[in-house]
Amino acid sequence: MFEAQSSLVLHDEEFSSIASVIEKLLQESNSKAIFLVDKDGQLISSVGETGDLDTTSLASLTAGNIAATGGLAKLIGEKEFSILFHEGEKDNLHLSLIASRVILVVIFDNRSSLGLVRLRVKKWGEELERIFCTLEKKARQNSDSPKSFFAEITDEDIDNLFK
């Protein structure tokens, strides 16, 4: 189970769906690695050639990059930039904001192209968005229902119990 941004709980079923989607994206985009990171910088899931990478640093720096770019967007009157691209000599990064709460990081090299990555991210990003929107709806429904028996106990009830 994973809890992102304190109100979103990711159970095994949803985690499996997400892992399946990013695995398909990896294959169809011919990318090296894919990461899903929450906006707080916590790694949710990853596939591909991840063994040599410091995934903790990658996740936190990605979140920082999105936050900094969000500040730039606001300066010019935009809500946010939902897609970022960084081109390197050997590897490239494609960052996408999914459901305004998670960041999809695609690392690719010359075995793929920016056009193919963008096309496949659009397709599979929509599927990830559906998964996260469903999770948010579940979280809202659960927050509307009574939390538990213990949520109804007051300090006065506890004092009365021990008197």
DSSP file (Angstrom, degrees, kcal/mol; ACC not computed):
  #  RESIDUE AA STRUCTURE BP1 BP2  ACC     N-H-->O    O-->H-N    N-H-->O    O-->H-N    TCO  KAPPA ALPHA  PHI   PSI    X-CA   Y-CA   Z-CA
    1    1 A M              0   0    0      0, 0.0     2,-0.4     0, 0.0    10,-0.2   0.000 360.0 360.0 360.0 142.2    0.0    0.0    0.0
    2    2 A F  E     -A   10   0A   0      8,-2.2     8,-4.5     2,-0.0     2,-0.6  -0.990 360.0-156.2-131.7 136.9    1.2    3.5   -0.8
    3    3 A E  E     -A    9   0A   0     -2,-0.4     2,-0.5     6,-0.3     3,-0.3  -0.958  12.5-168.0-117.6 116.3   -0.1    6.8    0.4
    4    4 A A  E >> S-A    8   0A   0      4,-2.6     4,-1.6    -2,-0.6     3,-0.8  -0.880  70.2  -8.2-107.1 132.6    0.6    9.8   -1.8
    5    5 A Q  T 34 S-     0   0    0     -2,-0.5     2,-1.0     1,-0.3    -1,-0.2   0.825 111.2 -84.7  51.8  37.4    0.0   13.4   -0.7
    6    6 A S  T 34 S+     0   0    0     -3,-0.3    -1,-0.3     1,-0.2     3,-0.1   0.174 126.1  61.7  60.0 -14.6   -1.7   12.1    2.5
    7    7 A S  T <4 S+     0   0    0     -2,-1.0     2,-0.6    -3,-0.8    -1,-0.2   0.478  86.6  76.3-116.5  -2.1   -5.2   11.7    0.9
    8    8 A L  E  <  -A    4   0A   0     -4,-1.6    -4,-2.6   131,-0.0     2,-0.5  -0.931  57.5-169.4-116.2 117.3   -4.5    9.1   -1.8
    9    9 A V  E     -A    3   0A   0     -2,-0.6     2,-0.7    -6,-0.2    -6,-0.3  -0.912   7.4-156.8-107.7 127.9   -4.0    5.5   -0.8
   10   10 A L  E     -A    2   0A   0     -8,-4.5    -8,-2.2    -2,-0.5     2,-0.1  -0.906  12.5-165.4-107.6 111.7   -2.8    3.1   -3.4
   11   11 A H     >  -     0   0    0     -2,-0.7     4,-2.8   -10,-0.2     5,-0.2  -0.354  38.7 -92.4 -89.9 173.3   -3.7   -0.5   -2.8
   12   12 A D  H  > S+     0   0    0      1,-0.2     4,-2.6     2,-0.2     5,-0.2   0.860 123.2  54.4 -55.2 -40.9   -2.2   -3.6   -4.5
   13   13 A E  H  > S+     0   0    0      2,-0.2     4,-1.9     1,-0.2    -1,-0.2   0.935 113.5  40.4 -61.9 -47.6   -4.9   -3.7   -7.2
   14   14 A E  H  > S+     0   0    0      2,-0.2     4,-2.6     1,-0.2    -2,-0.2   0.891 113.5  54.6 -68.3 -39.0   -4.3   -0.1   -8.3
   15   15 A F  H  X S+     0   0    0     -4,-2.8     4,-2.7     1,-0.2    -2,-0.2   0.906 108.2  49.6 -61.0 -41.3   -0.5   -0.5   -7.9
   16   16 A S  H  X S+     0   0    0     -4,-2.6     4,-2.3    -5,-0.2    -1,-0.2   0.901 110.3  50.4 -63.6 -41.3   -0.6   -3.5  -10.3
   17   17 A S  H  X S+     0   0    0     -4,-1.9     4,-2.1     2,-0.2    -2,-0.2   0.920 112.5  46.7 -62.0 -44.2   -2.7   -1.5  -12.8
   18   18 A I  H  X S+     0   0    0     -4,-2.6     4,-2.5     2,-0.2     5,-0.2   0.925 111.6  50.5 -64.3 -45.6   -0.2    1.3  -12.7
   19   19 A A  H  X S+     0   0    0     -4,-2.7     4,-1.8     1,-0.2    -1,-0.2   0.889 110.5  50.7 -60.4 -39.8    2.8   -1.0  -13.0
   20   20 A S  H  X S+     0   0    0     -4,-2.3     4,-2.2     2,-0.2    -1,-0.2   0.913 110.1  49.6 -64.3 -43.6    1.2   -2.7  -16.0
   21   21 A V  H  X S+     0   0    0     -4,-2.1     4,-2.4     1,-0.2    -2,-0.2   0.932 112.3  45.7 -63.3 -46.9    0.5    0.7  -17.8
   22   22 A I  H  X S+     0   0    0     -4,-2.5     4,-2.2     1,-0.2    -1,-0.2   0.823 110.6  54.5 -71.3 -27.2    4.1    1.9  -17.3
   23   23 A E  H  X S+     0   0    0     -4,-1.8     4,-2.1    -5,-0.2    -1,-0.2   0.920 110.0  46.6 -66.4 -43.4    5.5   -1.4  -18.5
   24   24 A K  H  X S+     0   0    0     -4,-2.2     4,-2.9     2,-0.2     5,-0.2   0.904 111.8  51.4 -63.6 -41.5    3.4   -1.1  -21.7
   25   25 A L  H  X S+     0   0    0     -4,-2.4     4,-2.2     1,-0.2     6,-0.3   0.919 107.9  52.7 -61.2 -43.4    4.6    2.5  -22.1
   26   26 A L  H  X>S+     0   0    0     -4,-2.2     5,-1.5     1,-0.2     4,-0.7   0.933 114.5  41.7 -56.6 -48.6    8.2    1.4  -21.7
   27   27 A Q  H ><5S+     0   0    0     -4,-2.1     3,-0.6     1,-0.2    -2,-0.2   0.938 116.9  45.7 -67.6 -47.8    7.8   -1.3  -24.4
   28   28 A E  H 3<5S+     0   0    0     -4,-2.9    -1,-0.2     1,-0.2    -2,-0.2   0.773 117.4  43.2 -71.3 -26.0    5.8    0.8  -26.9
   29   29 A S  H 3<5S-     0   0    0     -4,-2.2    84,-0.3    -5,-0.2    -1,-0.2   0.519 101.3-131.9 -95.0  -5.4    8.0    3.9  -26.6
   30   30 A N  T <<5 +     0   0    0     -4,-0.7    79,-0.4    -3,-0.6    -3,-0.2   0.888  51.2 160.5  55.5  42.2   11.2    1.9  -26.7
   31   31 A S      < -     0   0    0     -5,-1.5    77,-0.2    -6,-0.3    -1,-0.1  -0.391  48.5-130.8 -89.8 167.7   12.4    3.9  -23.7
   32   32 A K  S    S-     0   0    0     75,-2.5    17,-3.0     1,-0.3     2,-0.3   0.887  82.1 -10.2 -83.0 -44.4   15.2    3.0  -21.2
   33   33 A A  E     -BC  48 107B   0     74,-1.7    74,-3.0    15,-0.3     2,-0.4  -0.993  54.2-155.3-156.5 153.6   13.3    3.6  -18.0
   34   34 A I  E     -BC  47 106B   0     13,-2.4    13,-2.3    -2,-0.3     2,-0.4  -1.000  11.1-172.8-136.5 137.5   10.1    5.0  -16.7
   35   35 A F  E     -BC  46 105B   0     70,-2.6    70,-3.1    -2,-0.4     2,-0.5  -0.953  14.3-153.6-127.3 146.8    9.4    6.4  -13.2
   36   36 A L  E     +BC  45 104B   0      9,-2.7     8,-3.4    -2,-0.4     9,-1.5  -0.991  24.4 177.4-119.7 122.1    6.2    7.5  -11.6
   37   37 A V  E     -BC  43 103B   0     66,-2.6    66,-3.9    -2,-0.5     6,-0.2  -0.947  25.3-127.9-127.6 139.7    6.8   10.1   -8.8
   38   38 A D  E >   - C   0 102B   0      4,-2.7     3,-2.3    -2,-0.4    64,-0.2  -0.458  35.5-104.1 -82.4 166.5    4.4   12.0   -6.6
   39   39 A K  T 3  S+     0   0    0     62,-1.5    28,-0.1     1,-0.3    63,-0.1   0.642 120.2  63.3 -67.2 -13.3    4.7   15.8   -6.4
   40   40 A D  T 3  S-     0   0    0      2,-0.1    -1,-0.3    24,-0.0    62,-0.1   0.475 122.1-104.3 -86.9  -2.3    6.3   15.4   -2.9
   41   41 A G  S <  S+     0   0    0     -3,-2.3     2,-0.5     1,-0.3    -2,-0.1   0.648  73.6 140.6  91.5  16.2    9.2   13.5   -4.5
   42   42 A Q        -     0   0    0     17,-0.1    -4,-2.7    -4,-0.1     2,-0.3  -0.804  53.4-123.1 -94.7 131.4    8.3   10.0   -3.5
   43   43 A L  E     +B   37   0B   0     -2,-0.5    -6,-0.2    -6,-0.2     3,-0.1  -0.575  29.6 177.5 -72.4 128.0    8.9    7.2   -6.0
   44   44 A I  E     -     0   0B   0     -8,-3.4     2,-0.3     1,-0.4    -7,-0.2   0.848  62.5 -20.0 -95.2 -48.2    5.7    5.3   -6.7
   45   45 A S  E     -B   36   0B   0     -9,-1.5    -9,-2.7   -27,-0.1    -1,-0.4  -0.989  55.6-169.6-159.5 157.2    6.8    2.8   -9.3
   46   46 A S  E     -B   35   0B   0     -2,-0.3     2,-0.3   -11,-0.2   -11,-0.2  -0.993   2.4-177.6-152.2 152.4    9.6    2.3  -11.9
   47   47 A V  E     +B   34   0B   0    -13,-2.3   -13,-2.4    -2,-0.3     2,-0.2  -0.962  46.7  29.4-143.0 159.8   10.4   -0.1  -14.8
   48   48 A G  E    S-B   33   0B   0     -2,-0.3     2,-1.9   -15,-0.2   -15,-0.3  -0.599 109.5  -2.3  97.1-153.7   13.3   -0.6  -17.2
   49   49 A E  S    S+     0   0    0    -17,-3.0     3,-0.1    -2,-0.2    -1,-0.1  -0.544  79.1 133.5 -80.4  79.7   17.0    0.1  -16.7
   50   50 A T    >   +     0   0    0     -2,-1.9     3,-1.5     1,-0.1    -1,-0.2   0.492  36.5  96.4-108.3  -6.0   16.8    1.5  -13.2
   51   51 A G  T 3  S+     0   0    0      1,-0.3    -1,-0.1    -3,-0.2     4,-0.1   0.822  87.2  42.9 -59.1 -37.7   19.7   -0.4  -11.5
   52   52 A D  T 3  S+     0   0    0     -3,-0.1     2,-0.3     2,-0.1    -1,-0.3   0.399  98.2  94.6 -91.4   3.6   22.4    2.2  -11.9
   53   53 A L  S <  S-     0   0    0     -3,-1.5     2,-1.4     1,-0.0     3,-0.1  -0.736  76.1-128.7-101.3 143.9   20.2    5.2  -11.0
   54   54 A D     >  -     0   0    0     -2,-0.3     4,-2.6     1,-0.2     5,-0.2  -0.741  31.1-175.0 -82.9  91.9   19.8    6.8   -7.6
   55   55 A T  H  > S+     0   0    0     -2,-1.4     4,-2.5     1,-0.2    -1,-0.2   0.799  76.3  57.3 -67.1 -30.0   16.0    6.6   -7.7
   56   56 A T  H  > S+     0   0    0      2,-0.2     4,-2.2     1,-0.2    -1,-0.2   0.943 111.8  41.6 -65.0 -46.6   15.6    8.5   -4.5
   57   57 A S  H  > S+     0   0    0      2,-0.2     4,-2.9     1,-0.2     5,-0.3   0.909 113.5  53.6 -66.0 -42.2   17.5   11.5   -5.8
   58   58 A L  H  X S+     0   0    0     -4,-2.6     4,-2.2     1,-0.2    -2,-0.2   0.922 110.5  47.3 -58.4 -44.6   15.8   11.2   -9.2
   59   59 A A  H  X S+     0   0    0     -4,-2.5     4,-2.1     2,-0.2    -2,-0.2   0.935 115.4  43.3 -64.2 -47.3   12.4   11.3   -7.6
   60   60 A S  H  X S+     0   0    0     -4,-2.2     4,-2.1     1,-0.2    -2,-0.2   0.896 115.3  48.3 -70.0 -38.3   13.1   14.3   -5.4
   61   61 A L  H  X S+     0   0    0     -4,-2.9     4,-2.5     2,-0.2    -1,-0.2   0.867 109.9  53.5 -68.6 -35.0   14.9   16.3   -8.1
   62   62 A T  H  X S+     0   0    0     -4,-2.2     4,-2.4    -5,-0.3    -2,-0.2   0.938 109.5  47.5 -62.3 -46.4   12.0   15.6  -10.5
   63   63 A A  H  X S+     0   0    0     -4,-2.1     4,-2.4     1,-0.2    -2,-0.2   0.902 112.5  50.0 -61.7 -40.7    9.5   16.9   -8.0
   64   64 A G  H  X S+     0   0    0     -4,-2.1     4,-2.8     2,-0.2    -1,-0.2   0.886 108.9  52.2 -63.7 -39.3   11.7   20.0   -7.5
   65   65 A N  H  X S+     0   0    0     -4,-2.5     4,-2.5     2,-0.2    -2,-0.2   0.922 110.8  46.8 -62.5 -45.4   12.0   20.5  -11.2
   66   66 A I  H  X S+     0   0    0     -4,-2.4     4,-2.1     2,-0.2    -2,-0.2   0.900 113.1  49.8 -64.2 -40.9    8.2   20.4  -11.6
   67   67 A A  H  X S+     0   0    0     -4,-2.4     4,-1.7     2,-0.2    -2,-0.2   0.927 112.5  46.6 -64.3 -44.5    7.8   22.8   -8.6
   68   68 A A  H  X S+     0   0    0     -4,-2.8     4,-1.8     1,-0.2    -2,-0.2   0.912 113.1  48.8 -64.2 -41.9   10.3   25.3  -10.1
   69   69 A T  H  X S+     0   0    0     -4,-2.5     4,-2.5     1,-0.2    -1,-0.2   0.845 106.4  57.6 -67.1 -32.9    8.8   25.1  -13.5
   70   70 A G  H  X S+     0   0    0     -4,-2.1     4,-2.2     2,-0.2    -1,-0.2   0.886 104.8  51.6 -61.9 -38.7    5.4   25.7  -11.9
   71   71 A G  H  X S+     0   0    0     -4,-1.7     4,-1.7     2,-0.2    -2,-0.2   0.902 109.6  49.3 -63.9 -41.1    6.8   28.9  -10.4
   72   72 A L  H  X S+     0   0    0     -4,-1.8     4,-1.2     2,-0.2    -2,-0.2   0.907 109.0  53.3 -62.7 -41.9    7.9   30.0  -13.9
   73   73 A A  H ><>S+     0   0    0     -4,-2.5     5,-3.1     1,-0.2     3,-0.6   0.926 107.9  49.9 -59.7 -45.5    4.5   29.2  -15.3
   74   74 A K  H ><5S+     0   0    0     -4,-2.2     3,-1.4     1,-0.2    -1,-0.2   0.868 103.7  60.6 -62.6 -36.4    2.8   31.3  -12.7
   75   75 A L  H 3<5S+     0   0    0     -4,-1.7    -1,-0.2     1,-0.3    -2,-0.2   0.821 110.3  40.6 -61.0 -30.9    5.1   34.2  -13.5
   76   76 A I  T <<5S-     0   0    0     -4,-1.2    -1,-0.3    -3,-0.6    -2,-0.2   0.279 126.0 -97.4-103.7  11.8    3.9   34.3  -17.1
   77   77 A G  T < 5S+     0   0    0     -3,-1.4     2,-0.3     1,-0.3    -3,-0.2   0.615  80.8 129.3  89.9  12.4    0.3   33.7  -16.3
   78   78 A E      < -     0   0    0     -5,-3.1    -1,-0.3    -6,-0.2     3,-0.1  -0.693  58.4-137.0 -97.2 153.7    0.0   30.0  -16.8
   79   79 A K  S    S-     0   0    0      1,-0.3     2,-0.3    -2,-0.3    -5,-0.2   0.944  77.1 -42.4 -70.0 -49.5   -1.4   27.5  -14.3
   80   80 A E        -     0   0    0     -7,-0.2     2,-0.6    -3,-0.1    -1,-0.3  -0.967  50.7-106.9-166.9 166.4    1.4   25.0  -14.9
   81   81 A F        -     0   0    0     -2,-0.3    -8,-0.1   -15,-0.2   -12,-0.1  -0.954  28.2-168.5-102.9 118.5    3.5   23.4  -17.6
   82   82 A S        +     0   0    0     -2,-0.6    15,-2.7     1,-0.1     2,-0.4   0.654  69.3  43.5 -85.7 -14.7    2.2   19.8  -17.9
   83   83 A I  E     +D   96   0B   0     13,-0.2     2,-0.3     2,-0.0    13,-0.2  -0.997  61.3 179.5-134.4 134.6    5.1   18.6  -20.1
   84   84 A L  E     -D   95   0B   0     11,-2.9    11,-2.9    -2,-0.4     2,-0.4  -0.967   7.1-164.2-129.3 148.3    8.8   19.2  -19.8
   85   85 A F  E     -D   94   0B   0     -2,-0.3     2,-0.5     9,-0.2     9,-0.2  -0.998   4.5-171.9-135.9 132.0   11.6   17.9  -22.0
   86   86 A H  E     -D   93   0B   0      7,-2.8     7,-2.8    -2,-0.4     2,-0.5  -0.989  11.5-156.4-123.8 123.1   15.4   17.8  -21.3
   87   87 A E  E     +D   92   0B   0     -2,-0.5     5,-0.2     5,-0.2     2,-0.2  -0.864  15.2 177.8-104.4 128.2   17.7   16.8  -24.1
   88   88 A G        -     0   0    0      3,-1.0     4,-0.0    -2,-0.5    -2,-0.0  -0.582  44.4 -98.7-115.2-178.9   21.2   15.4  -23.3
   89   89 A E  S    S+     0   0    0     -2,-0.2     3,-0.1     1,-0.1    -1,-0.1   0.920 117.4   2.7 -66.5 -43.4   24.1   14.0  -25.3
   90   90 A K  S    S+     0   0    0      1,-0.2    20,-0.4    19,-0.1     2,-0.3   0.772 131.6  37.4-111.2 -41.9   23.1   10.4  -24.7
   91   91 A D        -     0   0    0     18,-0.1    -3,-1.0    19,-0.1     2,-0.3  -0.827  60.2-158.4-120.0 154.0   19.8   10.4  -22.7
   92   92 A N  E     -DE  87 108B   0     16,-2.8    16,-2.0    -2,-0.3     2,-0.4  -0.921   8.5-143.3-127.6 152.8   16.7   12.5  -22.7
   93   93 A L  E     -DE  86 107B   0     -7,-2.8    -7,-2.8    -2,-0.3     2,-0.5  -0.969   9.2-170.9-118.5 132.5   14.0   13.1  -20.1
   94   94 A H  E     -DE  85 106B   0     12,-2.3    12,-2.6    -2,-0.4     2,-0.4  -0.986  11.5-169.5-120.1 118.3   10.4   13.6  -20.8
   95   95 A L  E     -DE  84 105B   0    -11,-2.9   -11,-2.9    -2,-0.5     2,-0.4  -0.919   5.3-179.0-113.2 132.3    8.3   14.7  -17.8
   96   96 A S  E     -DE  83 104B   0      8,-2.1     8,-3.1    -2,-0.4     2,-0.5  -0.993  24.8-132.9-131.7 137.8    4.5   14.8  -17.7
   97   97 A L  E     - E   0 103B   0    -15,-2.7     2,-0.5    -2,-0.4     6,-0.2  -0.798  24.6-159.1 -87.8 125.5    2.2   15.8  -15.0
   98   98 A I  E >>  - E   0 102B   0      4,-3.4     3,-2.4    -2,-0.5     4,-2.2  -0.925  69.3 -18.3-112.3 125.7   -0.6   13.2  -14.6
   99   99 A A  T 34 S-     0   0    0     -2,-0.5    -1,-0.2     1,-0.3     4,-0.1   0.757 110.2 -80.5  52.8  28.1   -3.9   14.2  -12.9
  100  100 A S  T 34 S+     0   0    0      2,-0.2    -1,-0.3     1,-0.1     3,-0.1   0.674 127.7  70.3  55.5  20.7   -2.1   17.2  -11.4
  101  101 A R  T <4 S+     0   0    0     -3,-2.4   -62,-1.5     1,-0.3     2,-0.3   0.584  89.0  44.5-139.0 -20.5   -0.7   15.0   -8.7
  102  102 A V  E  <  -CE  38  98B   0     -4,-2.2    -4,-3.4   -64,-0.2     2,-0.5  -0.926  64.9-135.2-130.0 157.4    2.0   12.6  -10.1
  103  103 A I  E     -CE  37  97B   0    -66,-3.9   -66,-2.6    -2,-0.3     2,-0.6  -0.941   8.8-151.7-115.5 126.3    4.9   13.0  -12.5
  104  104 A L  E     -CE  36  96B   0     -8,-3.1    -8,-2.1    -2,-0.5     2,-0.6  -0.875  14.5-165.4 -96.6 119.9    5.6   10.5  -15.3
  105  105 A V  E     -CE  35  95B   0    -70,-3.1   -70,-2.6    -2,-0.6     2,-0.5  -0.934   5.2-173.1-111.5 119.7    9.3   10.4  -16.0
  106  106 A V  E     -CE  34  94B   0    -12,-2.6   -12,-2.3    -2,-0.6     2,-0.5  -0.963   4.9-164.7-115.2 121.8   10.4    8.8  -19.3
  107  107 A I  E     +CE  33  93B   0    -74,-3.0   -75,-2.5    -2,-0.5   -74,-1.7  -0.918  21.7 162.6-104.2 125.6   14.2    8.3  -19.9
  108  108 A F  E     - E   0  92B   0    -16,-2.0   -16,-2.8    -2,-0.5     2,-0.1  -0.961  19.2-166.6-142.5 160.4   15.0    7.5  -23.5
  109  109 A D    >   -     0   0    0    -79,-0.4     3,-1.8    -2,-0.3   -18,-0.1  -0.370  57.6 -55.1-125.7-155.8   18.0    7.5  -25.8
  110  110 A N  T 3  S+     0   0    0    -20,-0.4   -19,-0.1     1,-0.3   -20,-0.0   0.526 119.0  78.2 -72.1  -3.8   18.6    7.2  -29.6
  111  111 A R  T 3  S+     0   0    0    -81,-0.1    -1,-0.3     2,-0.0     2,-0.2   0.632 107.0  27.8 -73.6 -12.8   16.7    3.9  -29.7
  112  112 A S  S <  S-     0   0    0     -3,-1.8     2,-0.3     4,-0.0   -82,-0.1  -0.667  79.2-129.0-131.7-173.5   13.5    6.1  -29.6
  113  113 A S     >  -     0   0    0    -84,-0.3     4,-2.5    -2,-0.2     5,-0.2  -0.961  24.9-114.8-140.2 159.0   12.5    9.6  -30.6
  114  114 A L  H  > S+     0   0    0     -2,-0.3     4,-2.8     1,-0.2     5,-0.2   0.891 116.4  54.6 -59.7 -39.8   10.8   12.5  -28.9
  115  115 A G  H  > S+     0   0    0      2,-0.2     4,-2.2     1,-0.2    -1,-0.2   0.920 110.0  45.0 -61.7 -45.0    7.8   12.1  -31.3
  116  116 A L  H  > S+     0   0    0      2,-0.2     4,-2.5     1,-0.2     5,-0.2   0.921 113.9  49.8 -65.4 -43.7    7.3    8.4  -30.4
  117  117 A V  H  X S+     0   0    0     -4,-2.5     4,-2.8     1,-0.2     5,-0.2   0.939 112.0  47.8 -60.8 -47.4    7.7    9.1  -26.7
  118  118 A R  H  X S+     0   0    0     -4,-2.8     4,-2.1     1,-0.2    -1,-0.2   0.903 112.1  50.1 -60.8 -41.4    5.2   12.0  -26.8
  119  119 A L  H  X S+     0   0    0     -4,-2.2     4,-1.7    -5,-0.2    -1,-0.2   0.927 115.5  41.5 -62.9 -46.4    2.7    9.9  -28.7
  120  120 A R  H  X S+     0   0    0     -4,-2.5     4,-2.7     2,-0.2     5,-0.3   0.845 112.3  54.4 -73.3 -34.1    2.9    6.9  -26.3
  121  121 A V  H  X S+     0   0    0     -4,-2.8     4,-2.6    -5,-0.2     5,-0.3   0.896 107.0  52.5 -64.9 -38.8    2.9    9.1  -23.2
  122  122 A K  H  X S+     0   0    0     -4,-2.1     4,-1.4    -5,-0.2    -2,-0.2   0.946 113.5  43.6 -60.7 -47.4   -0.3   10.7  -24.5
  123  123 A K  H  X S+     0   0    0     -4,-1.7     4,-1.0     1,-0.2     3,-0.2   0.967 123.7  33.2 -62.3 -56.1   -2.0    7.3  -24.9
  124  124 A W  H  X S+     0   0    0     -4,-2.7     4,-2.2     1,-0.2    -1,-0.2   0.748 111.5  63.5 -79.5 -23.4   -0.8    5.7  -21.6
  125  125 A G  H  X S+     0   0    0     -4,-2.6     4,-2.6    -5,-0.3    -1,-0.2   0.873 100.2  54.2 -64.3 -36.7   -0.9    9.0  -19.7
  126  126 A E  H  X S+     0   0    0     -4,-1.4     4,-2.0    -5,-0.3    -1,-0.2   0.885 108.2  49.3 -63.7 -37.9   -4.7    9.1  -20.3
  127  127 A E  H  X S+     0   0    0     -4,-1.0     4,-2.0     2,-0.2    -2,-0.2   0.913 111.4  48.5 -66.9 -42.7   -4.9    5.6  -18.8
  128  128 A L  H  X S+     0   0    0     -4,-2.2     4,-2.6     1,-0.2     5,-0.2   0.904 108.8  54.6 -62.8 -40.1   -2.9    6.6  -15.7
  129  129 A E  H  X S+     0   0    0     -4,-2.6     4,-2.6     1,-0.2     5,-0.2   0.914 106.9  50.7 -59.5 -43.2   -5.1    9.7  -15.4
  130  130 A R  H  X S+     0   0    0     -4,-2.0     4,-2.2     2,-0.2    -1,-0.2   0.914 110.3  49.9 -60.5 -42.9   -8.2    7.5  -15.3
  131  131 A I  H  X S+     0   0    0     -4,-2.0     4,-2.1     1,-0.2    -2,-0.2   0.938 113.9  44.2 -61.9 -46.9   -6.6    5.3  -12.6
  132  132 A F  H  X S+     0   0    0     -4,-2.6     4,-2.2     2,-0.2    -1,-0.2   0.841 111.4  52.9 -71.4 -32.5   -5.6    8.3  -10.4
  133  133 A C  H  X S+     0   0    0     -4,-2.6     4,-2.2    -5,-0.2    -1,-0.2   0.900 109.6  49.8 -66.7 -39.2   -9.0   10.0  -10.9
  134  134 A T  H  X S+     0   0    0     -4,-2.2     4,-2.3    -5,-0.2    -2,-0.2   0.905 109.7  51.5 -62.9 -41.9  -10.7    6.8   -9.8
  135  135 A L  H  X S+     0   0    0     -4,-2.1     4,-2.4     1,-0.2  -126,-0.2   0.901 109.0  50.5 -61.3 -41.4   -8.4    6.7   -6.7
  136  136 A E  H  X S+     0   0    0     -4,-2.2     4,-2.5     2,-0.2    -1,-0.2   0.903 109.0  51.0 -64.5 -40.4   -9.3   10.3   -5.9
  137  137 A K  H  X S+     0   0    0     -4,-2.2     4,-2.4     2,-0.2    -2,-0.2   0.920 110.9  48.8 -62.0 -43.1  -13.0    9.5   -6.1
  138  138 A K  H  X S+     0   0    0     -4,-2.3     4,-2.5     1,-0.2    -2,-0.2   0.909 110.6  51.1 -61.6 -41.9  -12.6    6.5   -3.8
  139  139 A A  H  X S+     0   0    0     -4,-2.4     4,-1.9     1,-0.2    -2,-0.2   0.902 110.6  48.4 -63.9 -41.0  -10.6    8.7   -1.3
  140  140 A R  H  X S+     0   0    0     -4,-2.5     4,-1.4     2,-0.2    -1,-0.2   0.909 111.5  49.6 -65.1 -41.6  -13.4   11.4   -1.3
  141  141 A Q  H  X S+     0   0    0     -4,-2.4     4,-1.1     1,-0.2    -2,-0.2   0.903 111.8  48.8 -64.0 -40.8  -16.1    8.7   -0.8
  142  142 A N  H  < S+     0   0    0     -4,-2.5    -1,-0.2     1,-0.2    -2,-0.2   0.842 109.1  52.4 -68.3 -32.5  -14.1    7.2    2.1
  143  143 A S  H  < S+     0   0    0     -4,-1.9    -1,-0.2     1,-0.2    -2,-0.2   0.771 106.9  53.7 -75.3 -23.1  -13.6   10.6    3.7
  144  144 A D  H  < S+     0   0    0     -4,-1.4    -1,-0.2    -3,-0.2    -2,-0.2   0.752 100.3  72.8 -79.0 -24.7  -17.3   11.3    3.6
  145  145 A S  S  < S-     0   0    0     -4,-1.1     3,-0.0     1,-0.1     0, 0.0  -0.513 106.1 -78.3 -87.8 159.6  -18.1    8.1    5.4
  146  146 A P        -     0   0    0      0, 0.0    -1,-0.1     0, 0.0     3,-0.1  -0.303  39.0-140.7 -57.4 136.4  -17.5    7.6    9.1
  147  147 A K        -     0   0    0      1,-0.2     2,-0.3    -4,-0.1     3,-0.1   0.971  59.4 -54.8 -65.9 -56.7  -13.8    6.9    9.7
  148  148 A S    >>  -     0   0    0      1,-0.1     4,-0.6    -3,-0.0     3,-0.5  -0.973  53.5 -83.1-171.6 174.5  -14.1    4.4   12.4
  149  149 A F  G >4 S+     0   0    0     -2,-0.3     3,-1.2     1,-0.2     4,-0.3   0.889 124.6  56.2 -57.7 -40.5  -15.5    3.6   15.8
  150  150 A F  G >4 S+     0   0    0      1,-0.3     3,-1.0     2,-0.2    -1,-0.2   0.756  94.0  66.5 -69.3 -24.5  -12.5    5.4   17.4
  151  151 A A  G <4 S+     0   0    0     -3,-0.5    -1,-0.3     1,-0.2    -2,-0.2   0.754  98.3  55.0 -66.6 -22.8  -13.2    8.6   15.5
  152  152 A E  G << S+     0   0    0     -3,-1.2     2,-0.4    -4,-0.6    -1,-0.2   0.587  85.1 100.9 -86.6 -11.0  -16.4    9.0   17.5
  153  153 A I    <   -     0   0    0     -3,-1.0     2,-0.2    -4,-0.3    -3,-0.0  -0.607  58.9-157.8 -80.1 130.6  -14.7    8.8   20.9
  154  154 A T     >  -     0   0    0     -2,-0.4     4,-1.7     1,-0.1     5,-0.1  -0.558  31.5-108.2-101.0 168.1  -14.2   12.1   22.6
  155  155 A D  H  > S+     0   0    0      1,-0.2     4,-2.6     2,-0.2     5,-0.2   0.865 121.6  57.3 -61.3 -35.5  -11.8   13.1   25.3
  156  156 A E  H  > S+     0   0    0      1,-0.2     4,-2.6     2,-0.2    -1,-0.2   0.896 103.3  52.7 -62.8 -40.6  -14.7   13.3   27.7
  157  157 A D  H  > S+     0   0    0      2,-0.2     4,-1.8     1,-0.2    -1,-0.2   0.908 110.6  47.7 -60.4 -42.0  -15.6    9.6   26.9
  158  158 A I  H  X S+     0   0    0     -4,-1.7     4,-1.5     2,-0.2    -2,-0.2   0.924 111.3  50.1 -66.8 -44.1  -12.0    8.6   27.8
  159  159 A D  H  < S+     0   0    0     -4,-2.6     4,-0.4     1,-0.2     3,-0.3   0.919 110.6  49.9 -59.3 -43.6  -12.0   10.6   31.0
  160  160 A N  H >< S+     0   0    0     -4,-2.6     3,-0.8     1,-0.2    -1,-0.2   0.848 106.2  57.1 -64.0 -34.5  -15.3    9.0   32.0
  161  161 A L  H 3< S+     0   0    0     -4,-1.8    -1,-0.2     1,-0.2    -2,-0.2   0.862 111.5  41.0 -64.7 -36.5  -13.9    5.5   31.3
  162  162 A F  T 3<        0   0    0     -4,-1.5    -1,-0.2    -3,-0.3    -2,-0.2   0.300 360.0 360.0 -99.1   9.6  -11.0    6.0   33.7
  163  163 A K    <         0   0    0     -3,-0.8    -1,-0.2    -4,-0.4    -2,-0.1   0.460 360.0 360.0 -84.8 360.0  -12.9    7.7   36.5
